[in-house]
Amino acid sequence: MQKKIFIITGESSGDKIASYIINHIKKKKFNIEFLAIGGENIKSQGINCIFDIKDIAFMGFVDVLKNIFF
């Protein structure tokens, strides 16, 4: 059975670290499927992002309230 890893990053530094980890896991040739909420760095690893962080990352209390229901 194929193992699955779901990665959630909230901003660009997490996206960069996650892409580094994904790259190293892929080099080991484990049979793992990745799915993520991330940005360009994760996408550059060929991972399907169900949401892009630039669409869901908000700064401050007011921005969160304005966008809470998308």
mmCIF file as Biopython writes it, N, C-alpha, C and O atoms, coordinates in Angstrom:
data_model
#
loop_
_atom_site.group_PDB
_atom_site.id
_atom_site.type_symbol
_atom_site.label_atom_id
_atom_site.label_alt_id
_atom_site.label_comp_id
_atom_site.label_asym_id
_atom_site.label_entity_id
_atom_site.label_seq_id
_atom_site.pdbx_PDB_ins_code
_atom_site.Cartn_x
_atom_site.Cartn_y
_atom_site.Cartn_z
_atom_site.occupancy
_atom_site.B_iso_or_equiv
_atom_site.auth_seq_id
_atom_site.auth_asym_id
_atom_site.pdbx_PDB_model_num
ATOM 1   N N  . MET A ? 1  ? 0.838   -1.178 0.000  1.0 0.0 1  A 1 
ATOM 2   C CA . MET A ? 1  ? 0.000   0.000  0.000  1.0 0.0 1  A 1 
ATOM 3   C C  . MET A ? 1  ? 0.890   1.250  0.000  1.0 0.0 1  A 1 
ATOM 4   O O  . MET A ? 1  ? 1.859   1.335  0.754  1.0 0.0 1  A 1 
ATOM 5   N N  . GLN A ? 2  ? 0.550   2.197  -0.840 1.0 0.0 2  A 1 
ATOM 6   C CA . GLN A ? 2  ? 1.329   3.424  -0.951 1.0 0.0 2  A 1 
ATOM 7   C C  . GLN A ? 2  ? 1.059   4.338  0.242  1.0 0.0 2  A 1 
ATOM 8   O O  . GLN A ? 2  ? -0.090  4.582  0.610  1.0 0.0 2  A 1 
ATOM 9   N N  . LYS A ? 3  ? 2.124   4.830  0.829  1.0 0.0 3  A 1 
ATOM 10  C CA . LYS A ? 3  ? 1.984   5.772  1.941  1.0 0.0 3  A 1 
ATOM 11  C C  . LYS A ? 3  ? 1.729   7.160  1.386  1.0 0.0 3  A 1 
ATOM 12  O O  . LYS A ? 3  ? 2.148   7.488  0.276  1.0 0.0 3  A 1 
ATOM 13  N N  . LYS A ? 4  ? 1.033   7.972  2.177  1.0 0.0 4  A 1 
ATOM 14  C CA . LYS A ? 4  ? 0.689   9.330  1.764  1.0 0.0 4  A 1 
ATOM 15  C C  . LYS A ? 4  ? 1.127   10.311 2.839  1.0 0.0 4  A 1 
ATOM 16  O O  . LYS A ? 4  ? 1.043   10.036 4.035  1.0 0.0 4  A 1 
ATOM 17  N N  . ILE A ? 5  ? 1.598   11.462 2.378  1.0 0.0 5  A 1 
ATOM 18  C CA . ILE A ? 5  ? 1.970   12.544 3.287  1.0 0.0 5  A 1 
ATOM 19  C C  . ILE A ? 5  ? 1.239   13.798 2.841  1.0 0.0 5  A 1 
ATOM 20  O O  . ILE A ? 5  ? 1.297   14.182 1.672  1.0 0.0 5  A 1 
ATOM 21  N N  . PHE A ? 6  ? 0.546   14.436 3.789  1.0 0.0 6  A 1 
ATOM 22  C CA . PHE A ? 6  ? -0.142  15.692 3.524  1.0 0.0 6  A 1 
ATOM 23  C C  . PHE A ? 6  ? 0.621   16.789 4.249  1.0 0.0 6  A 1 
ATOM 24  O O  . PHE A ? 6  ? 0.796   16.731 5.466  1.0 0.0 6  A 1 
ATOM 25  N N  . ILE A ? 7  ? 1.074   17.789 3.500  1.0 0.0 7  A 1 
ATOM 26  C CA . ILE A ? 7  ? 1.886   18.868 4.049  1.0 0.0 7  A 1 
ATOM 27  C C  . ILE A ? 7  ? 1.098   20.169 3.999  1.0 0.0 7  A 1 
ATOM 28  O O  . ILE A ? 7  ? 0.494   20.504 2.980  1.0 0.0 7  A 1 
ATOM 29  N N  . ILE A ? 8  ? 1.112   20.894 5.109  1.0 0.0 8  A 1 
ATOM 30  C CA . ILE A ? 8  ? 0.474   22.211 5.162  1.0 0.0 8  A 1 
ATOM 31  C C  . ILE A ? 8  ? 1.536   23.236 5.546  1.0 0.0 8  A 1 
ATOM 32  O O  . ILE A ? 8  ? 2.175   23.123 6.592  1.0 0.0 8  A 1 
ATOM 33  N N  . THR A ? 9  ? 1.715   24.234 4.688  1.0 0.0 9  A 1 
ATOM 34  C CA . THR A ? 9  ? 2.617   25.336 5.015  1.0 0.0 9  A 1 
ATOM 35  C C  . THR A ? 9  ? 1.795   26.612 5.053  1.0 0.0 9  A 1 
ATOM 36  O O  . THR A ? 9  ? 0.861   26.787 4.269  1.0 0.0 9  A 1 
ATOM 37  N N  . GLY A ? 10 ? 2.146   27.491 5.959  1.0 0.0 10 A 1 
ATOM 38  C CA . GLY A ? 10 ? 1.374   28.720 6.116  1.0 0.0 10 A 1 
ATOM 39  C C  . GLY A ? 10 ? 2.007   29.946 5.499  1.0 0.0 10 A 1 
ATOM 40  O O  . GLY A ? 10 ? 1.348   30.968 5.310  1.0 0.0 10 A 1 
ATOM 41  N N  . GLU A ? 11 ? 3.298   29.844 5.182  1.0 0.0 11 A 1 
ATOM 42  C CA . GLU A ? 11 ? 3.986   30.989 4.591  1.0 0.0 11 A 1 
ATOM 43  C C  . GLU A ? 11 ? 5.228   30.497 3.851  1.0 0.0 11 A 1 
ATOM 44  O O  . GLU A ? 11 ? 5.521   29.302 3.850  1.0 0.0 11 A 1 
ATOM 45  N N  . SER A ? 12 ? 5.953   31.417 3.224  1.0 0.0 12 A 1 
ATOM 46  C CA . SER A ? 12 ? 7.004   31.040 2.279  1.0 0.0 12 A 1 
ATOM 47  C C  . SER A ? 12 ? 8.188   30.305 2.907  1.0 0.0 12 A 1 
ATOM 48  O O  . SER A ? 12 ? 8.778   29.450 2.246  1.0 0.0 12 A 1 
ATOM 49  N N  . SER A ? 13 ? 8.557   30.599 4.146  1.0 0.0 13 A 1 
ATOM 50  C CA . SER A ? 13 ? 9.694   29.875 4.727  1.0 0.0 13 A 1 
ATOM 51  C C  . SER A ? 13 ? 9.338   28.406 4.985  1.0 0.0 13 A 1 
ATOM 52  O O  . SER A ? 13 ? 10.176  27.524 4.798  1.0 0.0 13 A 1 
ATOM 53  N N  . GLY A ? 14 ? 8.110   28.146 5.409  1.0 0.0 14 A 1 
ATOM 54  C CA . GLY A ? 14 ? 7.651   26.772 5.571  1.0 0.0 14 A 1 
ATOM 55  C C  . GLY A ? 14 ? 7.571   26.045 4.247  1.0 0.0 14 A 1 
ATOM 56  O O  . GLY A ? 14 ? 7.869   24.853 4.166  1.0 0.0 14 A 1 
ATOM 57  N N  . ASP A ? 15 ? 7.169   26.759 3.209  1.0 0.0 15 A 1 
ATOM 58  C CA . ASP A ? 15 ? 7.105   26.205 1.859  1.0 0.0 15 A 1 
ATOM 59  C C  . ASP A ? 15 ? 8.500   25.787 1.395  1.0 0.0 15 A 1 
ATOM 60  O O  . ASP A ? 15 ? 8.669   24.729 0.788  1.0 0.0 15 A 1 
ATOM 61  N N  . LYS A ? 16 ? 9.486   26.616 1.682  1.0 0.0 16 A 1 
ATOM 62  C CA . LYS A ? 16 ? 10.867  26.331 1.282  1.0 0.0 16 A 1 
ATOM 63  C C  . LYS A ? 16 ? 11.411  25.113 2.032  1.0 0.0 16 A 1 
ATOM 64  O O  . LYS A ? 16 ? 12.035  24.240 1.429  1.0 0.0 16 A 1 
ATOM 65  N N  . ILE A ? 17 ? 11.179  25.057 3.329  1.0 0.0 17 A 1 
ATOM 66  C CA . ILE A ? 17 ? 11.647  23.926 4.132  1.0 0.0 17 A 1 
ATOM 67  C C  . ILE A ? 17 ? 10.959  22.638 3.691  1.0 0.0 17 A 1 
ATOM 68  O O  . ILE A ? 17 ? 11.607  21.599 3.564  1.0 0.0 17 A 1 
ATOM 69  N N  . ALA A ? 18 ? 9.653   22.700 3.459  1.0 0.0 18 A 1 
ATOM 70  C CA . ALA A ? 18 ? 8.907   21.515 3.022  1.0 0.0 18 A 1 
ATOM 71  C C  . ALA A ? 18 ? 9.421   21.003 1.681  1.0 0.0 18 A 1 
ATOM 72  O O  . ALA A ? 18 ? 9.530   19.792 1.489  1.0 0.0 18 A 1 
ATOM 73  N N  . SER A ? 19 ? 9.740   21.899 0.753  1.0 0.0 19 A 1 
ATOM 74  C CA . SER A ? 19 ? 10.250  21.460 -0.553 1.0 0.0 19 A 1 
ATOM 75  C C  . SER A ? 19 ? 11.603  20.775 -0.401 1.0 0.0 19 A 1 
ATOM 76  O O  . SER A ? 19 ? 11.898  19.820 -1.120 1.0 0.0 19 A 1 
ATOM 77  N N  . TYR A ? 20 ? 12.422  21.250 0.522  1.0 0.0 20 A 1 
ATOM 78  C CA . TYR A ? 20 ? 13.716  20.627 0.809  1.0 0.0 20 A 1 
ATOM 79  C C  . TYR A ? 20 ? 13.508  19.203 1.335  1.0 0.0 20 A 1 
ATOM 80  O O  . TYR A ? 20 ? 14.190  18.272 0.905  1.0 0.0 20 A 1 
ATOM 81  N N  . ILE A ? 21 ? 12.571  19.040 2.260  1.0 0.0 21 A 1 
ATOM 82  C CA . ILE A ? 21 ? 12.278  17.722 2.831  1.0 0.0 21 A 1 
ATOM 83  C C  . ILE A ? 21 ? 11.713  16.791 1.766  1.0 0.0 21 A 1 
ATOM 84  O O  . ILE A ? 21 ? 12.121  15.633 1.676  1.0 0.0 21 A 1 
ATOM 85  N N  . ILE A ? 22 ? 10.780  17.284 0.960  1.0 0.0 22 A 1 
ATOM 86  C CA . ILE A ? 22 ? 10.195  16.481 -0.121 1.0 0.0 22 A 1 
ATOM 87  C C  . ILE A ? 22 ? 11.288  16.007 -1.069 1.0 0.0 22 A 1 
ATOM 88  O O  . ILE A ? 22 ? 11.315  14.840 -1.460 1.0 0.0 22 A 1 
ATOM 89  N N  . ASN A ? 23 ? 12.186  16.911 -1.434 1.0 0.0 23 A 1 
ATOM 90  C CA . ASN A ? 23 ? 13.275  16.574 -2.344 1.0 0.0 23 A 1 
ATOM 91  C C  . ASN A ? 23 ? 14.118  15.428 -1.791 1.0 0.0 23 A 1 
ATOM 92  O O  . ASN A ? 23 ? 14.467  14.506 -2.529 1.0 0.0 23 A 1 
ATOM 93  N N  . HIS A ? 24 ? 14.445  15.476 -0.519 1.0 0.0 24 A 1 
ATOM 94  C CA . HIS A ? 24 ? 15.262  14.428 0.082  1.0 0.0 24 A 1 
ATOM 95  C C  . HIS A ? 24 ? 14.507  13.108 0.214  1.0 0.0 24 A 1 
ATOM 96  O O  . HIS A ? 24 ? 15.100  12.042 0.045  1.0 0.0 24 A 1 
ATOM 97  N N  . ILE A ? 25 ? 13.232  13.161 0.508  1.0 0.0 25 A 1 
ATOM 98  C CA . ILE A ? 25 ? 12.432  11.930 0.564  1.0 0.0 25 A 1 
ATOM 99  C C  . ILE A ? 25 ? 12.347  11.305 -0.826 1.0 0.0 25 A 1 
ATOM 100 O O  . ILE A ? 25 ? 12.468  10.088 -0.967 1.0 0.0 25 A 1 
ATOM 101 N N  . LYS A ? 26 ? 12.140  12.129 -1.853 1.0 0.0 26 A 1 
ATOM 102 C CA . LYS A ? 26 ? 12.052  11.612 -3.220 1.0 0.0 26 A 1 
ATOM 103 C C  . LYS A ? 26 ? 13.371  10.990 -3.671 1.0 0.0 26 A 1 
ATOM 104 O O  . LYS A ? 26 ? 13.363  10.007 -4.412 1.0 0.0 26 A 1 
ATOM 105 N N  . LYS A ? 27 ? 14.500  11.542 -3.239 1.0 0.0 27 A 1 
ATOM 106 C CA . LYS A ? 27 ? 15.814  10.983 -3.591 1.0 0.0 27 A 1 
ATOM 107 C C  . LYS A ? 27 ? 16.003  9.583  -3.025 1.0 0.0 27 A 1 
ATOM 108 O O  . LYS A ? 27 ? 16.723  8.769  -3.604 1.0 0.0 27 A 1 
ATOM 109 N N  . LYS A ? 28 ? 15.360  9.300  -1.898 1.0 0.0 28 A 1 
ATOM 110 C CA . LYS A ? 28 ? 15.452  7.973  -1.278 1.0 0.0 28 A 1 
ATOM 111 C C  . LYS A ? 28 ? 14.572  6.946  -1.997 1.0 0.0 28 A 1 
ATOM 112 O O  . LYS A ? 28 ? 14.630  5.752  -1.703 1.0 0.0 28 A 1 
ATOM 113 N N  . LYS A ? 29 ? 13.758  7.425  -2.939 1.0 0.0 29 A 1 
ATOM 114 C CA . LYS A ? 29 ? 12.891  6.586  -3.766 1.0 0.0 29 A 1 
ATOM 115 C C  . LYS A ? 29 ? 11.878  5.773  -2.958 1.0 0.0 29 A 1 
ATOM 116 O O  . LYS A ? 29 ? 11.567  4.632  -3.302 1.0 0.0 29 A 1 
ATOM 117 N N  . PHE A ? 30 ? 11.374  6.371  -1.887 1.0 0.0 30 A 1 
ATOM 118 C CA . PHE A ? 30 ? 10.273  5.754  -1.161 1.0 0.0 30 A 1 
ATOM 119 C C  . PHE A ? 30 ? 9.013   5.887  -2.010 1.0 0.0 30 A 1 
ATOM 120 O O  . PHE A ? 30 ? 8.867   6.848  -2.765 1.0 0.0 30 A 1 
ATOM 121 N N  . ASN A ? 31 ? 8.121   4.941  -1.887 1.0 0.0 31 A 1 
ATOM 122 C CA . ASN A ? 31 ? 6.865   4.979  -2.633 1.0 0.0 31 A 1 
ATOM 123 C C  . ASN A ? 31 ? 5.852   5.799  -1.827 1.0 0.0 31 A 1 
ATOM 124 O O  . ASN A ? 31 ? 4.985   5.245  -1.151 1.0 0.0 31 A 1 
ATOM 125 N N  . ILE A ? 32 ? 5.978   7.124  -1.911 1.0 0.0 32 A 1 
ATOM 126 C CA . ILE A ? 32 ? 5.139   8.020  -1.118 1.0 0.0 32 A 1 
ATOM 127 C C  . ILE A ? 32 ? 4.437   9.006  -2.040 1.0 0.0 32 A 1 
ATOM 128 O O  . ILE A ? 32 ? 5.046   9.579  -2.943 1.0 0.0 32 A 1 
ATOM 129 N N  . GLU A ? 33 ? 3.142   9.194  -1.794 1.0 0.0 33 A 1 
ATOM 130 C CA . GLU A ? 33 ? 2.359   10.198 -2.518 1.0 0.0 33 A 1 
ATOM 131 C C  . GLU A ? 33 ? 2.249   11.438 -1.633 1.0 0.0 33 A 1 
ATOM 132 O O  . GLU A ? 33 ? 1.934   11.339 -0.447 1.0 0.0 33 A 1 
ATOM 133 N N  . PHE A ? 34 ? 2.512   12.600 -2.220 1.0 0.0 34 A 1 
ATOM 134 C CA . PHE A ? 34 ? 2.425   13.861 -1.484 1.0 0.0 34 A 1 
ATOM 135 C C  . PHE A ? 34 ? 1.216   14.657 -1.952 1.0 0.0 34 A 1 
ATOM 136 O O  . PHE A ? 34 ? 0.869   14.641 -3.133 1.0 0.0 34 A 1 
ATOM 137 N N  . LEU A ? 35 ? 0.589   15.341 -1.033 1.0 0.0 35 A 1 
ATOM 138 C CA . LEU A ? 35 ? -0.463  16.316 -1.308 1.0 0.0 35 A 1 
ATOM 139 C C  . LEU A ? 35 ? -0.196  17.471 -0.358 1.0 0.0 35 A 1 
ATOM 140 O O  . LEU A ? 35 ? 0.246   17.258 0.771  1.0 0.0 35 A 1 
ATOM 141 N N  . ALA A ? 36 ? -0.461  18.702 -0.809 1.0 0.0 36 A 1 
ATOM 142 C CA . ALA A ? 36 ? -0.045  19.822 0.027  1.0 0.0 36 A 1 
ATOM 143 C C  . ALA A ? 36 ? -0.933  21.046 -0.115 1.0 0.0 36 A 1 
ATOM 144 O O  . ALA A ? 36 ? -1.652  21.227 -1.098 1.0 0.0 36 A 1 
ATOM 145 N N  . ILE A ? 37 ? -0.849  21.865 0.902  1.0 0.0 37 A 1 
ATOM 146 C CA . ILE A ? 37 ? -1.249  23.264 0.843  1.0 0.0 37 A 1 
ATOM 147 C C  . ILE A ? 37 ? 0.073   24.005 0.931  1.0 0.0 37 A 1 
ATOM 148 O O  . ILE A ? 37 ? 0.714   24.023 1.982  1.0 0.0 37 A 1 
ATOM 149 N N  . GLY A ? 38 ? 0.476   24.611 -0.169 1.0 0.0 38 A 1 
ATOM 150 C CA . GLY A ? 38 ? 1.801   25.209 -0.205 1.0 0.0 38 A 1 
ATOM 151 C C  . GLY A ? 38 ? 1.933   26.232 -1.304 1.0 0.0 38 A 1 
ATOM 152 O O  . GLY A ? 38 ? 0.944   26.740 -1.832 1.0 0.0 38 A 1 
ATOM 153 N N  . GLY A ? 39 ? 3.170   26.526 -1.636 1.0 0.0 39 A 1 
ATOM 154 C CA . GLY A ? 39 ? 3.452   27.558 -2.623 1.0 0.0 39 A 1 
ATOM 155 C C  . GLY A ? 39 ? 4.338   27.060 -3.746 1.0 0.0 39 A 1 
ATOM 156 O O  . GLY A ? 39 ? 4.379   25.868 -4.050 1.0 0.0 39 A 1 
ATOM 157 N N  . GLU A ? 40 ? 5.045   27.994 -4.352 1.0 0.0 40 A 1 
ATOM 158 C CA . GLU A ? 40 ? 5.842   27.707 -5.538 1.0 0.0 40 A 1 
ATOM 159 C C  . GLU A ? 40 ? 6.963   26.703 -5.291 1.0 0.0 40 A 1 
ATOM 160 O O  . GLU A ? 40 ? 7.271   25.903 -6.174 1.0 0.0 40 A 1 
ATOM 161 N N  . ASN A ? 41 ? 7.569   26.728 -4.125 1.0 0.0 41 A 1 
ATOM 162 C CA . ASN A ? 41 ? 8.659   25.786 -3.846 1.0 0.0 41 A 1 
ATOM 163 C C  . ASN A ? 41 ? 8.168   24.345 -3.826 1.0 0.0 41 A 1 
ATOM 164 O O  . ASN A ? 41 ? 8.823   23.456 -4.371 1.0 0.0 41 A 1 
ATOM 165 N N  . ILE A ? 42 ? 7.031   24.113 -3.206 1.0 0.0 42 A 1 
ATOM 166 C CA . ILE A ? 42 ? 6.471   22.757 -3.186 1.0 0.0 42 A 1 
ATOM 167 C C  . ILE A ? 42 ? 6.025   22.356 -4.587 1.0 0.0 42 A 1 
ATOM 168 O O  . ILE A ? 42 ? 6.249   21.223 -5.012 1.0 0.0 42 A 1 
ATOM 169 N N  . LYS A ? 43 ? 5.398   23.278 -5.300 1.0 0.0 43 A 1 
ATOM 170 C CA . LYS A ? 43 ? 4.969   22.978 -6.670 1.0 0.0 43 A 1 
ATOM 171 C C  . LYS A ? 43 ? 6.156   22.633 -7.561 1.0 0.0 43 A 1 
ATOM 172 O O  . LYS A ? 43 ? 6.031   21.813 -8.470 1.0 0.0 43 A 1 
ATOM 173 N N  . SER A ? 44 ? 7.309   23.254 -7.308 1.0 0.0 44 A 1 
ATOM 174 C CA . SER A ? 44 ? 8.496   22.975 -8.121 1.0 0.0 44 A 1 
ATOM 175 C C  . SER A ? 44 ? 8.990   21.540 -7.936 1.0 0.0 44 A 1 
ATOM 176 O O  . SER A ? 44 ? 9.772   21.045 -8.749 1.0 0.0 44 A 1 
ATOM 177 N N  . GLN A ? 45 ? 8.543   20.874 -6.880 1.0 0.0 45 A 1 
ATOM 178 C CA . GLN A ? 45 ? 8.878   19.469 -6.658 1.0 0.0 45 A 1 
ATOM 179 C C  . GLN A ? 45 ? 7.878   18.532 -7.339 1.0 0.0 45 A 1 
ATOM 180 O O  . GLN A ? 45 ? 7.968   17.312 -7.202 1.0 0.0 45 A 1 
ATOM 181 N N  . GLY A ? 46 ? 6.925   19.112 -8.072 1.0 0.0 46 A 1 
ATOM 182 C CA . GLY A ? 46 ? 5.929   18.309 -8.780 1.0 0.0 46 A 1 
ATOM 183 C C  . GLY A ? 46 ? 4.781   17.851 -7.903 1.0 0.0 46 A 1 
ATOM 184 O O  . GLY A ? 46 ? 4.090   16.887 -8.232 1.0 0.0 46 A 1 
ATOM 185 N N  . ILE A ? 47 ? 4.576   18.532 -6.798 1.0 0.0 47 A 1 
ATOM 186 C CA . ILE A ? 47 ? 3.530   18.153 -5.849 1.0 0.0 47 A 1 
ATOM 187 C C  . ILE A ? 47 ? 2.249   18.918 -6.164 1.0 0.0 47 A 1 
ATOM 188 O O  . ILE A ? 47 ? 2.285   20.111 -6.467 1.0 0.0 47 A 1 
ATOM 189 N N  . ASN A ? 48 ? 1.125   18.223 -6.089 1.0 0.0 48 A 1 
ATOM 190 C CA . ASN A ? 48 ? -0.178  18.836 -6.317 1.0 0.0 48 A 1 
ATOM 191 C C  . ASN A ? 48 ? -0.593  19.607 -5.064 1.0 0.0 48 A 1 
ATOM 192 O O  . ASN A ? 48 ? -0.775  19.015 -4.000 1.0 0.0 48 A 1 
ATOM 193 N N  . CYS A ? 49 ? -0.741  20.913 -5.189 1.0 0.0 49 A 1 
ATOM 194 C CA . CYS A ? 49 ? -1.201  21.743 -4.073 1.0 0.0 49 A 1 
ATOM 195 C C  . CYS A ? 49 ? -2.697  21.995 -4.228 1.0 0.0 49 A 1 
ATOM 196 O O  . CYS A ? 49 ? -3.144  22.524 -5.246 1.0 0.0 49 A 1 
ATOM 197 N N  . ILE A ? 50 ? -3.468  21.614 -3.210 1.0 0.0 50 A 1 
ATOM 198 C CA . ILE A ? 50 ? -4.911  21.828 -3.301 1.0 0.0 50 A 1 
ATOM 199 C C  . ILE A ? 50 ? -5.269  23.289 -3.075 1.0 0.0 50 A 1 
ATOM 200 O O  . ILE A ? 50 ? -6.296  23.762 -3.563 1.0 0.0 50 A 1 
ATOM 201 N N  . PHE A ? 51 ? -4.423  24.010 -2.332 1.0 0.0 51 A 1 
ATOM 202 C CA . PHE A ? 51 ? -4.542  25.463 -2.175 1.0 0.0 51 A 1 
ATOM 203 C C  . PHE A ? 51 ? -3.150  26.052 -2.265 1.0 0.0 51 A 1 
ATOM 204 O O  . PHE A ? 51 ? -2.172  25.435 -1.843 1.0 0.0 51 A 1 
ATOM 205 N N  . ASP A ? 52 ? -3.067  27.253 -2.821 1.0 0.0 52 A 1 
ATOM 206 C CA . ASP A ? 52 ? -1.804  27.980 -2.855 1.0 0.0 52 A 1 
ATOM 207 C C  . ASP A ? 52 ? -1.771  28.909 -1.648 1.0 0.0 52 A 1 
ATOM 208 O O  . ASP A ? 52 ? -2.765  29.568 -1.344 1.0 0.0 52 A 1 
ATOM 209 N N  . ILE A ? 53 ? -0.640  28.964 -0.964 1.0 0.0 53 A 1 
ATOM 210 C CA . ILE A ? 53 ? -0.564  29.781 0.254  1.0 0.0 53 A 1 
ATOM 211 C C  . ILE A ? 53 ? -0.807  31.258 -0.010 1.0 0.0 53 A 1 
ATOM 212 O O  . ILE A ? 53 ? -1.266  31.975 0.879  1.0 0.0 53 A 1 
ATOM 213 N N  . LYS A ? 54 ? -0.508  31.724 -1.214 1.0 0.0 54 A 1 
ATOM 214 C CA . LYS A ? 54 ? -0.740  33.149 -1.480 1.0 0.0 54 A 1 
ATOM 215 C C  . LYS A ? 54 ? -2.234  33.481 -1.506 1.0 0.0 54 A 1 
ATOM 216 O O  . LYS A ? 54 ? -2.614  34.640 -1.347 1.0 0.0 54 A 1 
ATOM 217 N N  . ASP A ? 55 ? -3.082  32.466 -1.707 1.0 0.0 55 A 1 
ATOM 218 C CA . ASP A ? 55 ? -4.526  32.683 -1.718 1.0 0.0 55 A 1 
ATOM 219 C C  . ASP A ? 55 ? -5.156  32.573 -0.330 1.0 0.0 55 A 1 
ATOM 220 O O  . ASP A ? 55 ? -6.278  33.033 -0.123 1.0 0.0 55 A 1 
ATOM 221 N N  . ILE A ? 56 ? -4.446  31.970 0.615  1.0 0.0 56 A 1 
ATOM 222 C CA . ILE A ? 56 ? -5.057  31.736 1.929  1.0 0.0 56 A 1 
ATOM 223 C C  . ILE A ? 56 ? -4.251  32.292 3.098  1.0 0.0 56 A 1 
ATOM 224 O O  . ILE A ? 56 ? -4.661  32.136 4.248  1.0 0.0 56 A 1 
ATOM 225 N N  . ALA A ? 57 ? -3.121  32.930 2.836  1.0 0.0 57 A 1 
ATOM 226 C CA . ALA A ? 57 ? -2.310  33.499 3.919  1.0 0.0 57 A 1 
ATOM 227 C C  . ALA A ? 57 ? -2.730  34.948 4.162  1.0 0.0 57 A 1 
ATOM 228 O O  . ALA A ? 57 ? -2.686  35.775 3.251  1.0 0.0 57 A 1 
ATOM 229 N N  . PHE A ? 58 ? -3.133  35.246 5.384  1.0 0.0 58 A 1 
ATOM 230 C CA . PHE A ? 58 ? -3.587  36.584 5.735  1.0 0.0 58 A 1 
ATOM 231 C C  . PHE A ? 58 ? -2.796  37.090 6.932  1.0 0.0 58 A 1 
ATOM 232 O O  . PHE A ? 58 ? -2.393  36.313 7.797  1.0 0.0 58 A 1 
ATOM 233 N N  . MET A ? 59 ? -2.582  38.384 6.971  1.0 0.0 59 A 1 
ATOM 234 C CA . MET A ? 59 ? -1.806  39.000 8.039  1.0 0.0 59 A 1 
ATOM 235 C C  . MET A ? 59 ? -2.724  39.878 8.877  1.0 0.0 59 A 1 
ATOM 236 O O  . MET A ? 59 ? -3.373  40.789 8.361  1.0 0.0 59 A 1 
ATOM 237 N N  . GLY A ? 60 ? -2.772  39.598 10.159 1.0 0.0 60 A 1 
ATOM 238 C CA . GLY A ? 60 ? -3.547  40.430 11.066 1.0 0.0 60 A 1 
ATOM 239 C C  . GLY A ? 60 ? -4.970  39.951 11.271 1.0 0.0 60 A 1 
ATOM 240 O O  . GLY A ? 60 ? -5.523  39.229 10.441 1.0 0.0 60 A 1 
ATOM 241 N N  . PHE A ? 61 ? -5.542  40.351 12.361 1.0 0.0 61 A 1 
ATOM 242 C CA . PHE A ? 61 ? -6.874  39.925 12.780 1.0 0.0 61 A 1 
ATOM 243 C C  . PHE A ? 61 ? -7.959  40.362 11.802 1.0 0.0 61 A 1 
ATOM 244 O O  . PHE A ? 61 ? -8.850  39.575 11.484 1.0 0.0 61 A 1 
ATOM 245 N N  . VAL A ? 62 ? -7.901  41.589 11.323 1.0 0.0 62 A 1 
ATOM 246 C CA . VAL A ? 62 ? -8.936  42.116 10.423 1.0 0.0 62 A 1 
ATOM 247 C C  . VAL A ? 62 ? -8.928  41.371 9.091  1.0 0.0 62 A 1 
ATOM 248 O O  . VAL A ? 62 ? -9.993  41.030 8.577  1.0 0.0 62 A 1 
ATOM 249 N N  . ASP A ? 63 ? -7.747  41.110 8.521  1.0 0.0 63 A 1 
ATOM 250 C CA . ASP A ? 63 ? -7.678  40.364 7.263  1.0 0.0 63 A 1 
ATOM 251 C C  . ASP A ? 63 ? -8.250  38.956 7.413  1.0 0.0 63 A 1 
ATOM 252 O O  . ASP A ? 63 ? -8.920  38.455 6.510  1.0 0.0 63 A 1 
ATOM 253 N N  . VAL A ? 64 ? -7.988  38.326 8.543  1.0 0.0 64 A 1 
ATOM 254 C CA . VAL A ? 64 ? -8.554  36.994 8.785  1.0 0.0 64 A 1 
ATOM 255 C C  . VAL A ? 64 ? -10.072 37.074 8.809  1.0 0.0 64 A 1 
ATOM 256 O O  . VAL A ? 64 ? -10.738 36.261 8.168  1.0 0.0 64 A 1 
ATOM 257 N N  . LEU A ? 65 ? -10.629 38.027 9.528  1.0 0.0 65 A 1 
ATOM 258 C CA . LEU A ? 65 ? -12.086 38.167 9.598  1.0 0.0 65 A 1 
ATOM 259 C C  . LEU A ? 65 ? -12.701 38.463 8.234  1.0 0.0 65 A 1 
ATOM 260 O O  . LEU A ? 65 ? -13.763 37.934 7.907  1.0 0.0 65 A 1 
ATOM 261 N N  . LYS A ? 66 ? -12.045 39.301 7.439  1.0 0.0 66 A 1 
ATOM 262 C CA . LYS A ? 66 ? -12.575 39.638 6.112  1.0 0.0 66 A 1 
ATOM 263 C C  . LYS A ? 66 ? -12.579 38.435 5.178  1.0 0.0 66 A 1 
ATOM 264 O O  . LYS A ? 66 ? -13.391 38.377 4.255  1.0 0.0 66 A 1 
ATOM 265 N N  . ASN A ? 67 ? -11.692 37.480 5.400  1.0 0.0 67 A 1 
ATOM 266 C CA . ASN A ? 67 ? -11.536 36.357 4.477  1.0 0.0 67 A 1 
ATOM 267 C C  . ASN A ? 67 ? -11.887 35.009 5.081  1.0 0.0 67 A 1 
ATOM 268 O O  . ASN A ? 67 ? -11.570 33.973 4.497  1.0 0.0 67 A 1 
ATOM 269 N N  . ILE A ? 68 ? -12.525 35.000 6.220  1.0 0.0 68 A 1 
ATOM 270 C CA . ILE A ? 68 ? -12.762 33.752 6.937  1.0 0.0 68 A 1 
ATOM 271 C C  . ILE A ? 68 ? -13.657 32.776 6.160  1.0 0.0 68 A 1 
ATOM 272 O O  . ILE A ? 68 ? -13.532 31.562 6.319  1.0 0.0 68 A 1 
ATOM 273 N N  . PHE A ? 69 ? -14.536 33.289 5.343  1.0 0.0 69 A 1 
ATOM 274 C CA . PHE A ? 69 ? -15.436 32.414 4.589  1.0 0.0 69 A 1 
ATOM 275 C C  . PHE A ? 69 ? -15.088 32.355 3.112  1.0 0.0 69 A 1 
ATOM 276 O O  . PHE A ? 69 ? -15.901 31.922 2.295  1.0 0.0 69 A 1 
ATOM 277 N N  . PHE A ? 70 ? -13.881 32.791 2.768  1.0 0.0 70 A 1 
ATOM 278 C CA . PHE A ? 70 ? -13.374 32.780 1.387  1.0 0.0 70 A 1 
ATOM 279 C C  . PHE A ? 70 ? -14.387 33.428 0.487  1.0 0.0 70 A 1 
ATOM 280 O O  . PHE A ? 70 ? -14.167 33.526 -0.721 1.0 0.0 70 A 1 
#
